């Protein structure tokens, strides 16, 4: 980064309803980034939950990001998509 830019990290948690439906959901950051929302990373929040969730996220505005998630369960060697909520944690990077 060139110039006088201070890196800002934000983190938190959220959820996506009806994961597996293929819909894109919008989540809000605690505080908007002043200039650039560079990247956001998401991970499944609850390892004790039935099934495992995974997803992707992308910055949308300076204060929001979009998330698409899927929740899977395993029956033997078969993975099944569940129509269920996925809780996630996120880390957002910007300046």
Beta strands, then each sheet from edge to edge (+ up, - down):
strand 1: 8-19
strand 2: 25-28
strand 3: 37-44
strand 4: 52-59
strand 5: 64-75
strand 6: 78-82
strand 7: 84-94
sheet 1: 1+ 7- 3+
sheet 2: 2+ 5- 4+
sheet 3: 2+ 5- 6+
end
